[in-house]
């Protein structure tokens, strides 16, 4: 016994383990369980365990499309008691989602009763609703009784459940999937099944054109697989135009963006509501929205629009009302008939969920139960490969059944040829079975089958039927043996199966594409500043990072109150239509809309709540953006460059990385470029002046060395006109040094001690 194992009086044992090791070991087990047994779908059938168990339990209950409905409570009870040892509410929610035609593109469950609606209302309790399988679910289960897939013991060992379904339907991509595991997540939008079948057939054509084999492709080098997948993607995109959401909408994504997303398995798709202009009397009109983006609840969407309308953030919209029945119909009334419908909708798309982005992250479990992010070609190939495995297993199962039946039929035929002797042996022998086997060289199965024959089977007509069946089965056996002996024939059979799936589910009301594709974002110019009333304000930022705006242009040198222990960092005059740029020590530039800065005489709001800036970062400079301005940005190690003001604007609250810095180096300066010379002073109190033309203009980077230091770093920098001299502030007075020859040099020089009277703070201001 190891030294760290200690015996207990009761016969047990304990082992001393570091707490960190014990926690990591148990957390890893939990994480693996969450990833493989709960959150991520299998690439082969596109199902999570709860959905697979639901379909299997309903199949066991014989809830086929032609059968009657059964109470959902009965179904949930069977699933929970036999297969899925979790709460009944989670099982019922999974069942409900599979039955909602606005949530699942191809519902696997047909519901009867209240299963919720697009407004976000919940389904009725499981004791009130009923369900059965759909034809799509039946296709998923087709062949499961023919040894098509492996089975495993359930959690209590009393039942058996399938590891994966045969999946004659491309469910993963057709219905999509979403899930959050530990450290990873998946998000796959639904697609059109007919297009997926066409894409799979196109991939098979490329597979045959390259004269590949399944074994060579699956066991080949990663580069060879990637080359095949990349080559097949354009062929697939010729027939697959993007996601197909159950709620319709309009996909506004470029072809290049769609291609990149499908190739890598990561990306996103922007979907907009479908709308049309409806003419009214006297030249008036209104907008009618007939389709909304996927997973957007209609009631919450209307609530969002109404709230923005009340807050006067939608100046072009007059009113919104819901005239929906079982068909979506949202009516949007403009404030004026002179408003362009496209401009009105553009403002709504920007401000509301009438436009949403569905992320793509095809993180799935492969055939070895390993989580991986796959591109579209690999996902479809995994489904095709699974169908090949199913075909081989079903064929082997059928061949075994035929061989058994032919063996029995051969025995019957021997019995017919020797009928009198067979009857004599059965009548006279105490143990006729071994005698029959010895007399006619029968197998045990043949002898047992002869003994179990009914007397009515001895008719001449029955012998003819047996010979006919024998001939038919022999022909089928030969055909199946030929199938097993040729991979090309197997892929041809799979192609025929996919074509049949295409014909069954790719046409009609269910198969018709619902999401419109082929559009790009319309070129509608919306001047957002036109919706904001232009007013003068004074923006105030404190040392501790509190920002506020006061109405009007107050004197910047007047008294401004702050919280105790806080003081002024920056104050400036602006207009509510301006954009405020903040440059931080992390080298990022952030943009705030002036009208969004909290007003009043209070303390304002922490700027870190308005932009994603950490507590370790500080504000270096804040200014009002003006077109055409340029700035010199520099780091504490003395490196910097010139950047256009437009390149400092950021669309997102996460900001834009402009100056690349690595700790402990920080961004130290951001000064306006007005002049032809640069003055730099370091912590070592050395001043250097050089031409501005020696500093390159960049969009992003580390820049060039402005001044060299042995110890310390940059203290301050200024851009000025040499003809006007270098000025600095000392004791409230401004001093100018006109003769700068002692400090002139080239960029990256060391510099010399500054003139007498230069501030001890080493700052120009």
C-alpha positions, 0 to 999 in steps of 0.5 A, a space after each residue: 500500500 502506498 505511503 499516503 494511504 492510511 487504514 481506517 478502523 471500519 475497513 476503509 482508507 484515506 489518502 492525503 491530497 493537496 486541496 488544489 490537486 483535488 479540486 482541479 481533478 474533480 473540476 476537470 471531471 465535471 467539465 468533461 461531463 458537461 462538455 460531452 454529456 450535456 452541452 455540445 451536440 454530436 456532429 453525426 446526428 446533431 443532438 445532445 443527449 437529452 434530445 437523443 433520449 427524448 426521441 428514443 423514448 418516444 420511439 419506444 412508446 411507438 409515438 410514430 407520425 401515424 400513431 396517436 398522441 400521448 401526454 408529455 408528462 408520460 414521455 418526460 416520466 419515461 425519459 427521466 426514469 429510464 435514461 436522463 436522471 435530471 429534472 423534469 423541467 429541463 426535459 420538458 423544455 427540450 421537448 417543447 423547443 423541438 415542437 416549436 415551429 418558430 424555434 426549430 426549423 424542422 421540428 422533431 416533435 409534433 405537439 398538440 396543445 399550447 406549446 408557447 408562441 413567438 411573443 415569448 409566452 411559455 408552454 402549458 404544463 406537461 400534464 395538458 400537452 401531448 406529443 408524437 414524433 414527426 417524419 423528420 424524427 422518424 428519418 433520424 431513427 430509421 434503421 436503429 433496429 437494424 444494428 445501425 448504431 452502438 448501444 450502451 447501458 443507461 445510468 442505472 444499467 437496467 436499460 439500453 440507449 443509443 450512443 448516436 442515432 442513424 440520422 438519415 436527415 442532416 439535423 445538426 445544420 438543418 436545425 442548428 444548435 446552441 449550448 454553453 459548456 465549461 470553457 467552450 460554447 457552440 452556436 450553429 444557425 439552422 439551414 435549409 435541408 434541401 440545400 444541405 442535401 445538394 451541398 452534400 451531393 456536391 461534396 461527394 462529386 468532388 470526392 469522386 473527382 479527386 478519386 479519394 477513398 474514405 479510409 485515405 481521407 479519414 486517415 490522411 494528413 491534416 493538410 490533405 483533408 484541409 485541401 479537400 474541404 477548402 476545394 469543396 466549399 465553393 461547390 457547396 456555396 453554389 447551392 447553399 446560400 446561408 442560414 435559413 431561419 424558421 422565422 424568416 427575415 433577410 440575411 444581409 451578409 457579404 459572400 466573402 464574409 459567409 465563405 470565411 465563416 463557413 470555412 473556419 467554423 467561426 463568424 456570424 450572420 446579420 439578419 434583418 426584419 422583412 418589411 414593406 411600405 404600405 400606402 394609405 389614403 392622402 399620400 400617407 404610408 406606413 411600414 409593415 414588418 412581416 418577419 422578425 429575426 430569429 430568437 427575437 421575442 416579438 413582445 419584447 421587441 415592441 416593448 423596446 421600440 416603445 421605450 426608445 420612442 418614449 425616450 425620444 431616441 427614434 425621432 423619425 418614428 411616430 407610433 408602433 402597434 402590433 396587429 399580429 395574429 398567427 402571422 407577424 404584422 408589426 405596423 410602424 407609423 412615420 412622424 412625417 410622410 416626407 421621411 424616406 422609408 429606408 432611412 426610417 428603417 435604417 434608424 430602427 435597425 441600428 437601435 433595436 432588435 429588428 436587426 440582430 447578429 447570430 453567431 457561428 461557432 461550430 464547436 461539436 463532438 466528433 466521432 471520437 467524442 472530442 470537442 472541435 471547431 469544424 468548418 462547414 465542409 468537415 461537418 457535412 463530411 462527418 455526416 456523410 461518413 456516419 451515413 457510410 458507417 450506418 450503411 455498412 452496419 445495416 448491410 451486414 445486419 441484413 446479410 446475416 438475416 438473409 444468410 440465416 433465412 437461406 439456411 432455413 429455406 435450404 433445410 425446408 427444401 431438403 425436407 420436401 425432397 425427402 418428405 416421407 423419410 423426414 416424417 418417419 424419423 419424426 414419428 419413430 425416433 425419440 430424439 429426431 433432431 440428431 437423427 435428421 442432422 445425421 441423415 441429411 447433413 443438416 445444421 442444428 438450425 435447419 433441423 430445429 426449423 423442420 421440427 417446428 414446421 406446421 403440417 399445413 406447410 407441407 402443401 405443394 404450393 408452400 414448396 413453390 413459395 419457399 423456392 420463390 423466396 429462396 431465389 429472391 433472397 439469393 438475388 438480394 444477397 448477391 446485390 448486398 455482397 457486391 455493395 459490401 465489396 465496392 466503396 463506389 457502390 456504397 457512396 452511390 447508394 448513400 447519394 441515392 438516400 440523400 436524394 430521397 431525403 432531398 425530395 422528401 424534406 426539401 420541397 413543399 411548405 416545410 422545405 421552402 426557404 424562408 430567409 431571404 438571401 443575396 442582399 447586402 447592407 443598403 447604402 442608406 446614409 443616416 446622419 445621426 447628429 441630425 437626431 440630436 439637438 445641438 446644445 453647448 456643454 462643458 465636459 468635465 473629467 476628474 482625476 478618479 475617472 468621474 465624467 459629467 457634462 454641464 449645460 453651457 460653456 462654463 469658465 474652465 478656470 472657474 471653481 468646479 466641485 468634486 467629491 472629497 479627495 478628487 480633483 480636475 483632470 480635464 475640462 473642455 467645451 463641446 456640443 451635444 453633437 460632438 464625439 469625445 475621444 479618450 486616449 488611455 495608458 493602455 494605448 487604446 482610444 475610446 469614443 464617447 458621444 457627447 449627448 450620452 455623457 450624464 448631465 447635471 451638477 452631480 458627480 457624474 458617472 465613472 468613465 469605466 462604466 461607459 467604456 471598457 477600461 480596466 482599473 489599472 488604466 488611466 486617461 492620458 488625454 481627452 479631446 473633441 474630435 475634429 476632422 483633419 486634426 492629427 496627433 502625436 502619440 508616445 509611450 513612456 519608453 520614448 517611442 511614438 508616431 503621428 496618427 490621424 484623428 479619424 484613426 482614433 475614433 472607435 465604434 465599440 466600447 472596447 476601444 481601438 488599439 492605436 499605440 502598442 505597449 507592453 507592461 511596464 511601458 505605458 502610453 504617456 502622451 497624446 498631443 495635437 500636431 500644430 507646427 513643424 517641430 517636436 520638443 521632447 523632455 525625459 525624466 532625466 531632464 534632457 530636452 531634444 528638439 527635432 523636425 516633425 518630418 522625422 516622425 512617421 504617420 501610422 495607423 497603429 504600431 509602436 512607432 519610432 524612438 523619439 528620444 534615447 534614455 539610459 535611465 527613466 523615460 519620456 516625461 512630456 512632448 510637444 509639437 510647435 512651430 519653430 518660427 514662434 519658439 518653444 513656450 512653457 508655463 511657469 507660475 501662471 506665466 508663459 515663457 518662450 525660448 526663441 533660440 533653440 540651436 543648443 537643443 536641436 538634433 535628430 530624432 532618437 538623440 539624447 538631448 541637453 539640459 533645458 534652459 534656465 527657468 524650465 519647470 522642475 515638473 518636466 512638463 510644458 504646461 
